[in-house]
């Protein structure tokens, strides 16, 4: 497996872990900020529609960008800002703003990530290397769901959001390795 693929897998899995901590208890948080099921669905819809529309347009532009690694990093940075935003949510409107920020981050990151990931697949291992990502996605999301519920129950949402932010910043820092030359000795991702 190529070094770039290892970096992409590591960084994306850290972001999956961060998001997975919150996924199953999202509606409970929405209720705590004065929202209801309509708020929860609407906020998630705001994320999905903003991501979907922007991906449609940005992906066409990203085909012509020389350094897609930088777009992956920018997308992860926007997602880190979204995780930081959770710490400041006090109302349903705040939640909508944060969800739209996640949608923008997703739109910048996803096409570039998928393009880079596909470009660095080893010949003859396309299916198994995409399978690695899909497998890790499901396993990490499952583990994170259980841990997130426990953290929120024991320590509350503020601590959970702080943990999510720390994990996502770690993922961002790993993704920065994409723009450094392969021969750096200090890299913890083997070539």
MIFI-865460 format. One record per residue (C-alpha): chain; x, y, z. Coordinates in steps of 0.001 Angstrom, whole numbers, plus 500000, padded with zeros to 6 digits. Example, Ala and Ser with C-alpha at 12.3 -4.5 7.8 and 13.67 -1.06 7.14 Angstrom:
2
ROLO, A, 512300, 495500, 507800
ROLO, A, 513670, 498940, 507140
This chain:
191
ROLO, A, 500000, 500000, 500000
ROLO, A, 501372, 503386, 498993
ROLO, A, 502332, 505958, 501624
ROLO, A, 499675, 508421, 500406
ROLO, A, 496977, 505780, 500836
ROLO, A, 498114, 505131, 504406
ROLO, A, 497948, 508850, 505160
ROLO, A, 494491, 509164, 503590
ROLO, A, 493224, 506119, 505508
ROLO, A, 494662, 507294, 508812
ROLO, A, 493391, 510867, 508544
ROLO, A, 489928, 509939, 507278
ROLO, A, 489526, 507279, 509940
ROLO, A, 490342, 509787, 512658
ROLO, A, 487599, 512035, 511269
ROLO, A, 485231, 509062, 511106
ROLO, A, 486024, 508323, 514736
ROLO, A, 485349, 511926, 515741
ROLO, A, 482019, 512075, 513912
ROLO, A, 480987, 508581, 514941
ROLO, A, 481209, 509537, 518608
ROLO, A, 478257, 511876, 518124
ROLO, A, 476188, 510190, 515422
ROLO, A, 473811, 508000, 517428
ROLO, A, 473173, 510573, 520174
ROLO, A, 472724, 513562, 517873
ROLO, A, 468956, 513794, 518484
ROLO, A, 469464, 513868, 522253
ROLO, A, 471743, 516882, 521880
ROLO, A, 469288, 518612, 519547
ROLO, A, 466613, 518250, 522211
ROLO, A, 468938, 519757, 524829
ROLO, A, 469395, 522931, 522755
ROLO, A, 465643, 523393, 522373
ROLO, A, 465134, 521537, 519126
ROLO, A, 462941, 518601, 518214
ROLO, A, 462936, 515830, 515625
ROLO, A, 462152, 518340, 512888
ROLO, A, 465197, 520377, 513943
ROLO, A, 467412, 517272, 513917
ROLO, A, 466205, 516259, 510473
ROLO, A, 466363, 519785, 509104
ROLO, A, 469905, 520384, 510357
ROLO, A, 471102, 517106, 508878
ROLO, A, 469267, 518047, 505685
ROLO, A, 471105, 521393, 505654
ROLO, A, 474390, 519476, 505827
ROLO, A, 473416, 517067, 503059
ROLO, A, 471983, 519623, 500655
ROLO, A, 474893, 522037, 501070
ROLO, A, 477375, 519181, 500584
ROLO, A, 475469, 517755, 497625
ROLO, A, 475085, 520997, 495713
ROLO, A, 478656, 522122, 496352
ROLO, A, 480144, 518711, 495489
ROLO, A, 478350, 518893, 492141
ROLO, A, 480087, 522167, 491277
ROLO, A, 483402, 521819, 493136
ROLO, A, 484158, 518374, 491737
ROLO, A, 484228, 519790, 488224
ROLO, A, 486641, 522505, 489320
ROLO, A, 488753, 520085, 491396
ROLO, A, 489425, 517987, 488270
ROLO, A, 491665, 520847, 487129
ROLO, A, 493409, 521591, 490424
ROLO, A, 497064, 520603, 490421
ROLO, A, 497470, 519806, 494144
ROLO, A, 494358, 517997, 495327
ROLO, A, 496190, 517147, 498552
ROLO, A, 495702, 520757, 499609
ROLO, A, 491961, 520502, 499014
ROLO, A, 491801, 517424, 501242
ROLO, A, 493592, 519370, 503971
ROLO, A, 491320, 522415, 503535
ROLO, A, 488248, 520182, 503731
ROLO, A, 489546, 518571, 506917
ROLO, A, 490321, 522028, 508343
ROLO, A, 486725, 523119, 507694
ROLO, A, 485515, 519977, 509436
ROLO, A, 487745, 520774, 512433
ROLO, A, 486102, 524187, 512531
ROLO, A, 482733, 522423, 512546
ROLO, A, 483786, 520274, 515504
ROLO, A, 484962, 523409, 517302
ROLO, A, 481599, 524979, 516453
ROLO, A, 479781, 522267, 518405
ROLO, A, 481296, 523725, 521561
ROLO, A, 479438, 527003, 520932
ROLO, A, 476013, 525731, 519883
ROLO, A, 473276, 527150, 522099
ROLO, A, 470269, 527104, 519754
ROLO, A, 468908, 525274, 516713
ROLO, A, 470073, 528145, 514455
ROLO, A, 473646, 527626, 515678
ROLO, A, 473305, 523935, 514838
ROLO, A, 472191, 524742, 511281
ROLO, A, 475224, 527005, 510796
ROLO, A, 477612, 524311, 512037
ROLO, A, 475969, 521663, 509850
ROLO, A, 476337, 523884, 506773
ROLO, A, 480023, 524356, 507663
ROLO, A, 480365, 520560, 507725
ROLO, A, 478622, 520449, 504346
ROLO, A, 481145, 522883, 502868
ROLO, A, 484041, 520883, 504355
ROLO, A, 482592, 517685, 502929
ROLO, A, 482184, 519296, 499505
ROLO, A, 485787, 520483, 499393
ROLO, A, 487234, 517257, 500793
ROLO, A, 485271, 514389, 499260
ROLO, A, 485953, 514735, 495510
ROLO, A, 489657, 515465, 496099
ROLO, A, 489939, 512642, 498650
ROLO, A, 488288, 510119, 496332
ROLO, A, 490453, 511245, 493410
ROLO, A, 493669, 511003, 495421
ROLO, A, 492693, 507697, 496933
ROLO, A, 491899, 506251, 493505
ROLO, A, 495118, 507641, 492005
ROLO, A, 497277, 505925, 494647
ROLO, A, 495677, 502494, 494504
ROLO, A, 498092, 499701, 493712
ROLO, A, 497558, 498106, 490328
ROLO, A, 495496, 494960, 490710
ROLO, A, 494301, 495894, 494222
ROLO, A, 491615, 498453, 493447
ROLO, A, 488805, 496498, 495053
ROLO, A, 490700, 495349, 498149
ROLO, A, 492145, 498812, 498842
ROLO, A, 488743, 500478, 498524
ROLO, A, 487449, 497575, 500610
ROLO, A, 489980, 498507, 503295
ROLO, A, 488489, 502000, 503508
ROLO, A, 484903, 500697, 503552
ROLO, A, 485715, 498092, 506198
ROLO, A, 487473, 500575, 508464
ROLO, A, 484597, 503039, 507993
ROLO, A, 482076, 500573, 509370
ROLO, A, 484220, 499205, 512187
ROLO, A, 485339, 502630, 513425
ROLO, A, 481829, 504048, 513224
ROLO, A, 480462, 501124, 515245
ROLO, A, 483101, 501412, 517963
ROLO, A, 482751, 505198, 518091
ROLO, A, 478970, 504981, 518528
ROLO, A, 479320, 502961, 521719
ROLO, A, 482133, 505101, 523114
ROLO, A, 480384, 508386, 522261
ROLO, A, 477216, 507404, 524068
ROLO, A, 479224, 506418, 527125
ROLO, A, 481271, 509638, 527114
ROLO, A, 478173, 511825, 526792
ROLO, A, 476375, 509910, 529532
ROLO, A, 479282, 510071, 531970
ROLO, A, 480742, 513511, 531212
ROLO, A, 478251, 515431, 529075
ROLO, A, 478297, 516825, 525569
ROLO, A, 480920, 519530, 526147
ROLO, A, 483622, 516975, 526946
ROLO, A, 482457, 514786, 524067
ROLO, A, 482790, 517740, 521678
ROLO, A, 486261, 518539, 523029
ROLO, A, 487332, 514912, 522424
ROLO, A, 485875, 515059, 518906
ROLO, A, 487808, 518259, 518220
ROLO, A, 491086, 516765, 519483
ROLO, A, 490642, 513642, 517359
ROLO, A, 489774, 515690, 514265
ROLO, A, 492763, 518016, 514726
ROLO, A, 494954, 514905, 514947
ROLO, A, 493439, 513741, 511644
ROLO, A, 494137, 517162, 510132
ROLO, A, 497776, 517013, 511238
ROLO, A, 498151, 513550, 509707
ROLO, A, 496664, 514804, 506423
ROLO, A, 499304, 517562, 506258
ROLO, A, 501832, 514783, 505609
ROLO, A, 500326, 514559, 502101
ROLO, A, 502168, 517726, 501075
ROLO, A, 505564, 516681, 502429
ROLO, A, 508069, 514767, 500317
ROLO, A, 508247, 511037, 500727
ROLO, A, 511812, 510990, 502061
ROLO, A, 511190, 512883, 505300
ROLO, A, 512723, 510808, 508100
ROLO, A, 510441, 512123, 510831
ROLO, A, 507249, 510840, 509203
ROLO, A, 505509, 508207, 511292
ROLO, A, 503770, 506824, 508209
ROLO, A, 506192, 504365, 506572
ROLO, A, 506841, 504679, 502849
